[in-house]
Amino acid sequence: MVQEYQSPVRVYKYPFELIMAAYVRRFPKSHLIPVFVDSEVISESQSKDGVTLVTERRCVIDIEAPRLLKRIAGVDFLYFLQRNTLNRRDRTLHIEVHNETFSNRVVVSECCNYTVHPENADWTCFEQKASLDIKSFFGFESTAEKVAMKQYASSIKKGKEMIEYYLKEMEEEGVTSVPRWTPPVVCGAARLRLPPRSTARAIPVSAAKPGPDSKDPGCPAELVAGSPDDKLDADYIRRYLGDLTPLQESCLIRLRQWLQETHKGKIPKDQHVLRFLRARDFNLDKAREFLCQSLTWRKQHQVDFLLDTWERPQLLQDYYTGGWHHHDRDGRPLYILRLGQMDTKGLVRASGEEGLLRQVLSINEEGLRRCEENTRVFGRPIRCFIVNPSSPMSRRLTDNQAYSCSAIWSCNVCSDVLVSCWTCLVDLEGLNMRHLWRPGVKALLRIIEVVEANYPETLGRLLILRAPRVFPVLWTLVSPLIDENTRKKFLVYAGNDYQGPGGLVDYIDKEILPDFLGGDCMCDIPEGGLVPKSLYRTAEELESEENRLLTDSIYKSASVFKGAPYEMPIEINEASAVITWDFDVSKGDVIFNIYHSKRAPQPPKKDTLGAHGIASPGAVNAQTIDRNWVLGQDYSMVEKALVCREGESVQGSHVTRWPGFYILQWRFHSSPACSASSLPRVDDVLASLQVSSHKCKIMFYTEVLASHDFRGSMTSLESSHSGFSQLSAATTSSSQSHASSTVSR
């Protein structure tokens, strides 16, 4: 397996020439990096005009590896070849490194660049990427990979420290500036001095105010990026996302780049991406799948517009005993839920699971907004705080400590990472066996499942107060559905224990302690009580609405199998009507076609195998286009076939020319590599035995605009635009024409 690393852009607030002077001091060796034993210059060449200087070195590295591994490998040192290309006119340094030792077993490649900051010619940017591919290593491939990654992560941190050390050393020697390179003067010819051009790309900066430790008031504001060329600044990550390890930074940047490539213009905010990475312990593949499933869910059910379109019923306003109440000591928004005073049975019977689920989702959406607002107010991310289990109580942080991750208890869960999250206080006074009503518990479990799947790492702390004896029963039911990292953020107080040392006052200021918990602050939360039975809905009404949020949507899902395309017929009664579509390819590659036929499609044949409980691959999708139809006679293609790749979002429209039946078809698309080979490979044969390898998934929405509504104006197509996600920093509007499709990658 190939391990990759991509660094954020590190900005040095020093001119390029001064950074280069500090950089060359690390050779031939530096005491700051003990593993870098020595180096020697193999060759050095310079262009005639003095612009380019190419230096090649042979470097000796002493890897900190187990002695047994070194003895098996038969080497004490590793040798690497480094090629540096300095362009004095463009003010760039390009560094390429690859391994010489074990080059037939291990492939190590590194590329680093020093460039001028695109917005400040007196600043320098540094960026690096690397890859490690261990093909074989005496049966210790996994061990060698772990050792290499650990060693590389350590050297990344020391690299920045080394530059800063030599800059300080030069300053002590009185060297504070190095003149820029100037071209040689050509006698007898007047030359116009042009400012050196920069090849640096734009670096995103945040719109938020500079952090409290910013010493440069002129530092540009940092904006959230949306372009594939945008790159994350290391200082931006530290201030607004937290202190991540180099490998965690790399995961964030690589996942962000993947989203930019596959979801062009629809990039979730960095804080949102980071939540899903942390929820999967920075496993890039798992986090990517987790995030894509959630983004698809948000689009399918229009969750981004929930706060603007859904109005909370009066029933929930009167009897749902929860609400927002100021913030905790760390600046996190505080939500209070008096679960013991809530008539869960009455709410489920009166509003149904659908209503409660929308209520909980609106709370989570509001929590995300409040976290962003508090981040702007406090000038830092609202942090995830987990109490050290070995300590009876946590300690209150001072303002200076609150900005330093080292002041927080270190644990393997939060990893000293800052995230946007909130605190929830649950008061269980009054909880009894009626709260364990089976349909109510079932609704609670379903809600927890949805929240866990789409709002990971948004809960910073959960304070459970006045837990009665029945609480362990409820906890046994719900705890298996709660993520382990989330469970570690729970603090449970029985009786009046919350009033003593280590209680609420350690987490919530006494001035805003709710009155029903012994404080002086009025809490605007409904008292609850029993829901009148006159508001109960019939079983038929509840059954018709059950899980509507999970099933009813303007978007529909479909599977496309090899040899069994998915087809959707649309009957058009008059010409000049407009068919619009919007679909996402969530798995595999498909070919999208539009056909027209004057003949009515035949009703799908009954699957005889399916009637006996046997799955028939050929009858998975009903075929609208009869196999006996001839293209050009019985039906015709009205749009050019469009190949749609996995992760793409496609929007388009077609103005019909004739009445009849139009058929939208999504067909399985095989990769050229597989179809080009005359003889199948072993891997292809094995893959053909797996049904999943011949299955694609799409999520689509179609709409037909009548000719009298269309009236030749393309503005009528606005209703078919795809609302993706308000979690995105930017959105791509689909441009439609007489017959067009817009693909977003």
Disulfide bonds with the S-S distance in Angstrom:
none
